[in-house]
């Protein structure tokens, strides 16, 4: 449930020491051991509500990024948020949530949360109104196929798609991923219109459509009935779009959140959560 944080006037300047408990054991992914520096000890962290961490997210969220209530830790972003909270020393009973969307996360003015998420790309243009954490997800390209195309659905590697009739949006990173990861026998069909691409897939003139993973999930769950995400291609883009958590512009938590994300990336937690919630890699 979403809980309104304590108003600023009621905040104490003394932070509470919070210990990890077994309450989060049901959250997907491994339980990392904190490796934070002394400056990032839980009792030293300055949060909106002393002794608690406040997250902002949609409720209900959008699968597969958040499944229903973000406080449940189900879905990729919700699970990463839960892992970061635990890493900072805030188990579920010391975590509270407020409602937010991408627009409200980034709007000017005071914020009522410590961290927020809604698949927000890290861009310098947005930084005057907020600060971003280090990225927790690098957007990859994914393959969409019709449910009735069993040959494409059964592929296990990107190379297995070499003989498949592929399509991709014009000027997209998907084209580079096709060339580098799949190396198709025939050039992919290039679409200048998203409607043309969707219609070609449904009509069978192409067997698979390659788009970025967030778009792939949107298309298969909202627009293209009878299709599915087959898998994600290896990351080939040198500078992919990256998602980061949003923090208030003046938040002191940035370095500690960066340390937590770095540790979760290094110990394999982010990779495991990506495979659990965003599907298999080809």
N, C-alpha and C positions, 0 to 999 in steps of 0.2 A: 504494500500500500504506500501511497505517497504521503509523506509527513512534512508539514511546514516547519522549517527550521526556526530556532529561537531568534527573535528579533535582536538586532545589533545591540540595542540598549541593555539587553539582559545577558549579554555574553560575559563570561568570566575570562580573566586573563590567565588563569591557571589551567593548564591542560591536564586531563586525567590520564593516568597510566592504564593502557588497555592491553590485555593479554589475549592471545589467540585461543579460541575454544574449539571444541569439536562441532559446533553448530553448523560450520560450513562444510562439513565432510561430504555432504551430498552434492555440492557444487561440482560440475564437471571439471576434469583436469586435475593434474597433480597438485599437491599442497606444498608450495615452495617454502623453504626456510628463509627467513629474512636475512639479508646480507647488507643491510643499509648501514651507512656510516653513522657516527655518533650524532652528527647534526640532524639526522633523520630519525632519531628515536621517536617513538610514538608520543612520549610525553613532551617532546620539543616542538611538535607540529602545530602550527597555528591554523585552525579550521574555523569555519563559520560558527559551528556549535562546538565548544570545547569538549573533548573526549569523544566526539563523533565525527564522521565524515559524511558530507551531504553530496549526493549525486543528482544530476538532472538528466532526464530522459523522457521519451514518449511512453505513455502508459494508456492502452496497451501498445507494445512495440510492433515493429515489422520483422517478420521472419525472413531470413534466418539470423538477423542481427540481434533481435530480442524476441523471445517467445512469451507473449502475454505480459505479465508483470515483470518489469526489469529487476525488481528486488529478488526474484527467484533465481537469478543467475543463469537463466537458460537462454541460449542464443549466443553468437560469437561475442558481440560487444558487451552484453550483460555479463558473460562469463569472464571476459578480460577485466571488466570493472571490479568484479568480485575478487579476482586474483590480485589486482593492484591493491584493493582495500586490505585484504589479508596481509599482503606483503608490507604494508605501512603500519600494520598492527590494529586494524579495525575489522573484527569479525562481523558477521551479519547483524548481530544484535547491537552493534555500535555503528550501523550504517543506516542512513535515512535518505529518502528520495523526494524530489519535487518534479512536477510536470514541466516539460520543455520540448521544443522542437528546434530544428536547426536555426530558424529565424530568431527565436527568443534567446537561444544560447549566445548569438552573436550581436544582439542589439546593444546599443550604447547604454551606459548607466550602471548603477550598482547591480550586483548579482546575488541571488540567494542560494548559491551552490558553490561547492569547492571544485567539482569536476563535472563535466557533462559530455554526452555523446549523442550523435545522430548521423553517423557516416559523414562527418565533417572533414573535407579535404583541408590539409594544411597549406595555406596560402599567405604570403606576406601581406596581401591587400587587406586581410581581415584582422591583422594583429593590432591596429589601434584600439579596437573595442574589446579585445581579449588576448590571452596568450594561449599557445598550443603546447601540448605535451610532445615529447618525442613520438614518432609514429608507432602505432601498434599494429598497423595493417598496411601492406603494400598491395595496391589493387592489381590483380592479375586478370588475364583474358581467359574466357571460358567457352566451352562448346555446348551449344543447344541442339537437340535433335527431337524428332517426333517420337512419341511413345511407341509407335508401331514399327519403328526402324530398329529392329533387334540387332542388326549388324553394327550400327553405330553405337547403340547403347552398351554393347558388350566389349568395346575397346578398352584396353588397359594401359596403353601408352600413347603418347602424342604421335609416334611414328605409325601406329595402327591406322591413323586417319589419312595416310598419304594417298590412298586411292579413292577417298570419299569426295563427293562434289561439295565443295566448301563455298561459303559466302562470308563477306565482312563489309562493314561500313567503309566508305571512302575516307581516306586520310586518317584512319584509326590505328591505334597501337595493335589492334587485332591482326592487321595485315603483316606487320613485322613479326608477330608471334607465329603466324602461319608459316611464313618463310623460314624462320629460324628453328622452330620446334617441330613442325610437321613435315616440311619440305615436300609439298604435294606433287603428285605426278602431273597435274594440270593446274594452271593458275586459278585462284579463287575468283568467283564472281564478285564484282565490286558494286555496292549499292550506294546511290546518292540520296536515297529516301529510305527512312526506317520502315515505312509502309511497304515499299517494294521488297525489302529484305524479309519482312515477316510473311508477306504473301507468298514469296518464293519458297520459303521453308514449308509452309502449310500445303502448298500445291505440289511439293516434291521436286521442283526444278533444281533445288539444292538439297543436300542431305543433312547438312549441318551448318549452323550459323555461329560465327565466332564474334563475341562482343565482350566488353569488360564484365567481370563477375557480378557487381551490383546490378547492372542492366540485365544480365542473364536471369538473375533471380526475379527481378520485377516482371520481365516478359513471361517467364514460365508460370508465375503465380497469378498474374493479373491479366495479361493480354492474350497469351497464346495457349489456349486450352489444348490439352493433349500433347504437350511438349515437356521436356525435362532438361536439367543441366546434367550433362554427361560427366564433366570434370573440368578442372582448371589446368591451364597450360603452364609450363615452367615460366618463371619471370625472365623476360628477355629485354624489357625496356630499361635503359640505364637510369632514367629518372621517372619512375612511375608515379601516378597519383597516390598519395598516402593519406590515411585517416589518422587524426590525432584527437585526444581529449581536449575539451575547451575548459580553460580556467579563467577566473577573473583577471583582468589586466594587471592588477597589483598583488596577485596571489604569491605568497612565499613558498608554495608547495612545489613549484616547477622542478627544481633540481631533485627533490626526493621522488617525485613521480617518474622523472627520467631514469633515476637509478632503479626503481622498481621495474619499469618496462624493460630496461636493459637486462636485468637479472632474469626476468621471465622469458625474454628472447633467448638468452644464453642457455638456460636450463631446459629448453624445449617446450615450455608451457604454451607459448603462443602458437607454435607449430601444431601441437596436439589439439588445442582448442580450435584452430583453423580447420583441421581435418575432421574434428567432431561435428562442427556446426556449419562449415561452408562446403563440405564434400571432399571427394577424393581428388588427388592430383594425378595428372596424366604424364 
